[in-house]
Amino acid sequence: MGGNKGTHRIFIGTYTKAGSEGIYSISLDAASGALGEPRAAAKAPSPTFLALSPDKRFLYAVCASGVWASSFAIEPSGDLRPVRQDPPGKGPTPCHVRIDSTGRLALAANYHSAQAAVIPLGGDGSIGEPSVVSHSGSGPNPKRQQQAHVHSAYFSPDGRFALVCDLGLDRIYTYEIGRSPASLRPGNPPYASSAPAAGPRHLSFNLEGTRAYVINELDSTIVTYEFQAGNGGLKARGSVSVLPAGYRGEATAAEVCVHPNGRHVFGSCRGPDTISVFSVDPKSGDLAPAGIYPCGGKGPRSFALSPGGEWLVCAHQDSNTLCSFKVDPETGALERVPGTVSVSMPVCVTFLD
């Protein structure tokens, strides 16, 4: 399924606690940035995070179903046909999923059970048995770090390693990925530590695969790390805040994304409800503040950039809305596109094309 006549297609993951049916599809006009009307693409129980296969034939989701991942075939109409979808289940459910460049492995994270998994994929939407690692321990924040909390898991640029953000332990773990069979083996070194009570949440690599930008939920910072391709390790360089100057209220940072041209990094923060923009030093990869913008709603849980980086779409979990922005490729500045779209509890934005 490809875009036609300058239209981007987007899938939205949601919580189905308050009226949502599951995964929604929505269009974005490539000329104006205007969002179309959302429509239900597939019924699923709280498909909170989504990931595409590299050939864009399948969409994978973590759902409230008691399994590590569900899969859907993407029809030409834009509808999603379930390939592997288990009935709703009880207990902790995963919060994050990624697919590798071959389309044959997935990584998933489970916040509540403090686990990460590598999952073999058949390439036809079929899902194999996961290999799971568990974390234990606690951090200094008594409310949010009383135990380990695995929030996300990412493939390294070469696919050899998994980088796993543990919000509860203030660590980004490195695991070496085995493929036959699928497995996760502790790296050497096994992890990089963040600042105490920082709470690593999500990660985004630069274009060259030499830097990783980690957004910390609890202290609302983005840290630049040097990525060591030989062993999958991370070495911290510097930190920037995503908070507006003088802000003193509650804040939890959420999503981080590198622009497709590599010149800017974007980070969202709930509380001030803002998106911060940082310029990237072309030599060091370090970040410098380049602007901060109202996100257009409440609770910017997720946002995504269009494939060419011309547009940014933000999902506001707490105001049940989405909106779009035009992105200046030179400065990273965001210009709000008029209008909002209503979707109940949107939490993930994924561009199909």
Backbone torsions as a table, in degrees:
resi	resn	phi	psi	omega
1	MET	NA	120.5	-179.2
2	GLY	-118.7	160.9	176.7
3	GLY	-67.3	150.8	178.2
4	ASN	-133.6	140.9	177.8
5	LYS	53.8	44.5	174.9
6	GLY	71.8	37.5	179.4
7	THR	-119.8	128.3	172.0
8	HIS	-88.8	145.1	174.7
9	ARG	-109.3	137.9	-174.5
10	ILE	-133.4	139.9	170.6
11	PHE	-107.6	143.0	-178.2
12	ILE	-120.7	123.2	172.4
13	GLY	-90.3	147.2	-173.0
14	THR	-141.1	164.8	159.9
15	TYR	-88.8	137.3	-179.3
16	THR	-102.0	42.7	-178.0
17	LYS	-90.4	-19.7	-169.2
18	ALA	-141.8	41.1	173.8
19	GLY	116.5	-18.8	177.8
20	SER	-68.3	146.8	177.3
21	GLU	-93.4	-18.9	-178.7
22	GLY	151.3	-117.9	-179.4
23	ILE	-94.2	132.9	179.4
24	TYR	-113.6	153.0	172.1
25	SER	-115.3	149.7	-177.1
26	ILE	-151.6	150.7	178.1
27	SER	-105.3	156.4	173.5
28	LEU	-131.7	124.7	179.6
29	ASP	-71.2	120.2	-174.4
30	ALA	-69.9	-15.6	178.5
31	ALA	-89.8	-41.5	-174.5
32	SER	-106.3	-19.5	-175.2
33	GLY	81.0	3.5	-178.5
34	ALA	-71.4	138.2	177.0
35	LEU	-88.3	140.4	176.6
36	GLY	-83.8	-170.6	179.7
37	GLU	-81.1	132.2	178.4
38	PRO	-72.2	149.4	172.9
39	ARG	-140.7	149.3	-178.8
40	ALA	-67.8	125.4	179.4
41	ALA	-98.6	-29.1	178.7
42	ALA	-161.8	137.3	172.9
43	LYS	-80.6	131.8	180.0
44	ALA	-160.9	149.6	180.0
45	PRO	-80.9	107.7	177.3
46	SER	45.6	65.0	174.9
47	PRO	-78.0	84.1	-166.6
48	THR	-80.8	-25.3	178.1
49	PHE	-137.7	142.3	-172.6
50	LEU	-126.0	153.5	174.7
51	ALA	-151.6	141.8	-178.6
52	LEU	-96.0	147.6	167.6
53	SER	-69.6	154.0	-177.3
54	PRO	-61.5	-27.9	177.0
55	ASP	-87.0	0.4	177.0
56	LYS	60.0	26.1	175.0
57	ARG	-91.0	-19.5	-175.6
58	PHE	-134.4	146.2	174.4
59	LEU	-116.8	130.1	178.1
60	TYR	-107.7	145.7	-177.7
61	ALA	-141.6	147.3	166.5
62	VAL	-96.5	125.9	-173.9
63	CYS	-126.1	168.0	174.9
64	ALA	-81.7	67.2	-174.5
65	SER	-129.0	1.2	178.0
66	GLY	81.6	1.6	176.1
67	VAL	-116.9	168.5	-175.1
68	TRP	-75.9	-28.1	-179.1
69	ALA	-162.2	151.0	171.4
70	SER	-118.4	157.5	-178.0
71	SER	-133.7	150.1	-177.8
72	PHE	-138.2	136.3	171.4
73	ALA	-82.0	136.1	-179.0
74	ILE	-90.5	113.8	-178.4
75	GLU	-81.2	157.1	176.8
76	PRO	-56.0	-29.1	179.8
77	SER	-72.6	-13.5	-174.5
78	GLY	96.8	-9.5	175.3
79	ASP	-72.5	162.4	178.9
80	LEU	-114.8	127.3	178.2
81	ARG	-104.0	120.3	-178.9
82	PRO	-59.5	132.6	173.0
83	VAL	-106.6	-51.0	174.4
84	ARG	-131.0	104.6	-179.7
85	GLN	-141.6	113.3	179.4
86	ASP	-87.0	156.4	178.3
87	PRO	-65.3	159.1	179.3
88	PRO	-52.8	139.0	-179.9
89	GLY	-127.5	167.0	179.2
90	LYS	-99.0	165.2	177.1
91	GLY	96.6	179.1	-178.4
92	PRO	-61.2	136.9	178.9
93	THR	-120.8	152.8	-176.5
94	PRO	-64.5	162.9	-177.1
95	CYS	-123.6	-6.4	-172.2
96	HIS	-157.7	144.2	177.5
97	VAL	-147.7	142.8	174.9
98	ARG	-136.4	153.7	178.4
99	ILE	-118.0	139.8	-178.8
100	ASP	-80.8	174.1	-172.7
101	SER	-69.1	-17.3	177.9
102	THR	-87.8	-15.4	-175.4
103	GLY	75.4	10.9	-175.9
104	ARG	-111.9	-0.2	176.3
105	LEU	-139.4	145.2	171.5
106	ALA	-123.3	151.7	168.1
107	LEU	-117.1	139.3	177.8
108	ALA	-137.2	153.2	-178.8
109	ALA	-125.7	144.3	176.7
110	ASN	-125.4	110.0	-175.9
111	TYR	-63.5	-47.4	-171.2
112	HIS	-76.2	-34.9	179.6
113	SER	-92.0	-2.4	177.8
114	ALA	57.5	49.1	-177.9
115	GLN	-131.9	154.1	169.6
116	ALA	-128.1	152.3	-177.4
117	ALA	-140.1	144.4	166.5
118	VAL	-106.9	135.1	-169.7
119	ILE	-128.4	123.6	175.5
120	PRO	-72.3	139.3	179.4
121	LEU	-118.5	146.4	-178.4
122	GLY	-83.0	-10.6	-175.9
123	GLY	83.0	-6.2	178.4
124	ASP	-120.3	20.4	-177.5
125	GLY	91.2	-8.0	178.2
126	SER	-76.9	150.7	-173.5
127	ILE	-127.9	128.4	-179.6
128	GLY	-90.1	-169.5	-178.2
129	GLU	-80.9	133.5	-177.4
130	PRO	-77.6	154.7	167.6
131	SER	-109.3	123.7	-165.4
132	VAL	-116.7	139.4	169.7
133	VAL	-118.5	148.2	-177.8
134	SER	-120.4	144.3	175.8
135	HIS	-110.0	153.9	175.7
136	SER	-144.4	158.7	-179.3
137	GLY	126.9	-167.7	-179.1
138	SER	-153.3	169.8	179.1
139	GLY	-125.0	-177.1	-172.7
140	PRO	-77.3	-18.3	179.8
141	ASN	-82.5	112.1	-172.2
142	PRO	-68.6	-21.2	-178.8
143	LYS	-89.2	-35.7	-172.1
144	ARG	-112.7	-12.5	-175.1
145	GLN	-125.3	34.2	178.3
146	GLN	-70.4	-13.4	175.0
147	GLN	-154.8	174.6	174.8
148	ALA	-65.7	144.1	178.7
149	HIS	-140.5	98.6	178.7
150	VAL	-77.5	115.1	-172.5
151	HIS	-101.4	-23.9	-178.6
152	SER	-164.1	161.0	177.8
153	ALA	-145.8	133.2	-173.7
154	TYR	-130.3	147.6	170.4
155	PHE	-79.9	140.3	171.0
156	SER	-67.3	161.2	-176.8
157	PRO	-55.2	-32.6	179.4
158	ASP	-92.4	0.5	176.5
159	GLY	77.9	4.6	-176.8
160	ARG	-83.7	-24.4	-173.0
161	PHE	-128.1	155.6	169.7
162	ALA	-108.8	131.5	175.0
163	LEU	-107.5	118.5	-169.2
164	VAL	-119.2	116.2	-179.1
165	CYS	-86.3	120.1	177.9
166	ASP	-111.3	103.9	-177.7
167	LEU	-64.3	-35.7	-176.4
168	GLY	-73.5	-27.8	-174.5
169	LEU	-106.8	-1.1	-178.3
170	ASP	56.8	46.4	-179.1
171	ARG	-140.0	148.2	166.9
172	ILE	-112.2	110.2	-176.3
173	TYR	-83.6	146.7	171.2
174	THR	-111.4	129.0	173.7
175	TYR	-124.2	137.1	171.7
176	GLU	-80.5	132.3	-175.5
177	ILE	-93.7	124.0	169.9
178	GLY	-95.2	146.8	-175.3
179	ARG	-112.2	-24.0	-178.1
180	SER	-135.4	85.5	0.6
181	PRO	-83.5	171.6	177.4
182	ALA	-63.4	131.6	-178.5
183	SER	-158.0	162.1	174.8
184	LEU	-124.2	121.0	179.7
185	ARG	-117.5	135.4	-177.8
186	PRO	-53.3	136.6	179.1
187	GLY	-77.7	177.2	177.7
188	ASN	-135.6	97.9	7.7
189	PRO	-75.0	157.7	-174.9
190	PRO	-76.0	-22.0	-178.7
191	TYR	-161.7	163.0	168.5
192	ALA	-113.8	137.2	-178.8
193	SER	-92.5	139.8	171.5
194	SER	-88.5	-178.1	171.9
195	ALA	-64.2	150.2	178.5
196	PRO	-57.2	134.4	178.9
197	ALA	63.9	23.8	176.2
198	ALA	-77.6	-45.9	177.7
199	GLY	78.8	67.1	178.5
200	PRO	-55.1	132.8	-174.2
201	ARG	-120.1	-64.2	-178.2
202	HIS	-130.5	168.6	-173.0
203	LEU	-144.0	149.3	174.8
204	SER	-144.2	129.4	178.3
205	PHE	-85.3	152.6	171.2
206	ASN	-76.4	174.5	-173.3
207	LEU	-64.8	-34.2	-176.8
208	GLU	-82.9	-11.1	-178.1
209	GLY	75.5	18.9	-178.1
210	THR	-101.4	-14.7	179.9
211	ARG	-130.7	145.4	172.6
212	ALA	-123.1	131.9	178.9
213	TYR	-106.9	116.6	-176.4
214	VAL	-108.9	125.4	175.3
215	ILE	-94.3	129.8	-178.3
216	ASN	-100.9	121.1	-174.0
217	GLU	-67.9	-40.1	-168.0
218	LEU	-83.1	-34.2	177.9
219	ASP	-106.8	6.0	172.7
220	SER	55.8	52.4	177.4
221	THR	-126.7	161.0	166.4
222	ILE	-117.4	127.5	179.6
223	VAL	-109.8	133.3	174.6
224	THR	-88.5	127.2	177.0
225	TYR	-119.1	140.6	166.4
226	GLU	-77.4	128.1	177.1
227	PHE	-94.2	126.0	-178.1
228	GLN	-98.1	102.0	-171.3
229	ALA	-63.9	-26.4	-177.2
230	GLY	-66.1	-40.6	-177.8
231	ASN	-123.2	1.7	179.0
232	GLY	76.5	12.0	-177.9
233	GLY	-81.0	164.4	178.9
234	LEU	-123.7	137.9	176.4
235	LYS	-125.4	118.6	-175.5
236	ALA	-68.0	138.7	176.5
237	ARG	-109.5	-58.4	-175.8
238	GLY	-158.7	168.2	-175.1
239	SER	-132.4	142.8	173.8
240	VAL	-129.8	151.2	179.1
241	SER	-91.5	142.9	174.2
242	VAL	-96.3	3.9	-178.0
243	LEU	-83.8	143.7	171.8
244	PRO	-63.0	148.9	179.7
245	ALA	-57.4	130.9	177.2
246	GLY	82.6	-2.2	-178.4
247	TYR	-70.3	133.2	-176.7
248	ARG	-127.7	5.2	-176.8
249	GLY	-85.6	-173.0	175.0
250	GLU	-63.1	143.1	-178.9
251	ALA	-153.9	136.1	172.6
252	THR	-138.6	112.1	179.5
253	ALA	-69.4	155.4	-170.4
254	ALA	-130.4	-72.3	-170.0
255	GLU	-115.4	150.6	176.2
256	VAL	-135.6	142.7	-177.3
257	CYS	-153.5	134.9	174.0
258	VAL	-89.2	135.0	178.0
259	HIS	-63.8	146.8	179.5
260	PRO	-56.4	-25.1	177.7
261	ASN	-88.7	-2.2	174.4
262	GLY	79.1	1.1	-173.1
263	ARG	-87.0	-19.1	-175.4
264	HIS	-140.4	153.9	173.8
265	VAL	-122.3	139.4	-177.5
266	PHE	-117.9	141.5	177.3
267	GLY	-141.0	137.9	-179.6
268	SER	-103.7	154.0	-179.6
269	CYS	-143.8	125.0	176.4
270	ARG	-85.0	145.4	-172.5
271	GLY	111.8	-78.4	171.2
272	PRO	-71.1	-18.1	179.1
273	ASP	55.8	63.6	-174.4
274	THR	-134.6	161.5	168.2
275	ILE	-120.6	122.0	179.3
276	SER	-98.1	143.9	-179.9
277	VAL	-119.0	135.8	179.4
278	PHE	-129.1	138.3	174.1
279	SER	-84.2	148.0	-177.9
280	VAL	-104.0	124.1	174.4
281	ASP	-65.5	123.5	-173.4
282	PRO	-64.8	-21.8	-179.5
283	LYS	-94.3	-50.5	-174.0
284	SER	-90.0	-23.7	-173.7
285	GLY	81.4	0.6	-179.0
286	ASP	-70.7	158.1	-175.3
287	LEU	-105.3	145.9	174.3
288	ALA	-134.8	138.6	-178.2
289	PRO	-57.1	135.9	-179.6
290	ALA	-130.8	5.3	177.9
291	GLY	145.5	155.8	177.1
292	ILE	-142.2	135.0	-167.6
293	TYR	-133.8	142.9	170.9
294	PRO	-58.9	137.2	-173.8
295	CYS	-79.4	-12.2	177.6
296	GLY	93.8	6.2	179.5
297	GLY	-168.7	-160.9	-178.3
298	LYS	-120.1	127.6	177.7
299	GLY	79.5	64.5	-178.5
300	PRO	-72.1	78.8	-176.5
301	ARG	-65.5	-37.2	-174.6
302	SER	-149.0	153.0	169.3
303	PHE	-149.7	164.0	176.9
304	ALA	-148.9	150.9	175.2
305	LEU	-96.9	145.1	174.6
306	SER	-63.4	159.9	-174.4
307	PRO	-53.6	-35.3	178.1
308	GLY	-90.7	-5.7	178.3
309	GLY	83.2	10.2	-178.4
310	GLU	-75.6	-26.3	-172.7
311	TRP	-132.8	148.5	174.1
312	LEU	-124.4	130.6	177.3
313	VAL	-116.2	128.2	-176.0
314	CYS	-114.9	135.7	177.9
315	ALA	-105.3	126.6	-176.7
316	HIS	-109.4	100.7	-175.6
317	GLN	-60.9	-38.4	-171.1
318	ASP	-87.0	-17.2	175.2
319	SER	-109.6	3.1	175.3
320	ASN	58.5	43.2	-176.5
321	THR	-140.4	162.5	168.4
322	LEU	-130.2	151.5	172.8
323	CYS	-146.7	168.8	-176.5
324	SER	-126.8	158.0	179.8
325	PHE	-134.5	145.4	168.8
326	LYS	-86.0	134.5	-177.0
327	VAL	-107.2	126.8	174.3
328	ASP	-78.6	117.6	-174.6
329	PRO	-68.5	-21.3	-178.3
330	GLU	-86.4	-40.8	-174.0
331	THR	-108.2	-16.3	-174.2
332	GLY	79.3	0.7	-177.1
333	ALA	-62.4	144.3	-179.5
334	LEU	-107.5	131.2	176.1
335	GLU	-118.8	118.4	-175.4
336	ARG	-65.7	131.3	172.6
337	VAL	-85.2	130.3	-177.4
338	PRO	-58.2	144.3	173.9
339	GLY	102.9	152.9	173.8
340	THR	-131.7	158.8	178.9
341	VAL	-121.1	139.5	-177.7
342	SER	-97.3	125.4	170.7
343	VAL	-143.3	133.1	-177.3
344	SER	-69.1	120.1	173.6
345	MET	50.6	58.3	177.5
346	PRO	-73.7	135.8	-176.8
347	VAL	-133.9	-2.8	178.5
348	CYS	-150.6	135.5	177.2
349	VAL	-119.3	125.4	-178.8
350	THR	-134.3	115.4	177.0
351	PHE	-76.6	127.5	172.9
352	LEU	-79.2	-43.3	-179.5
353	ASP	-155.5	NA	NA
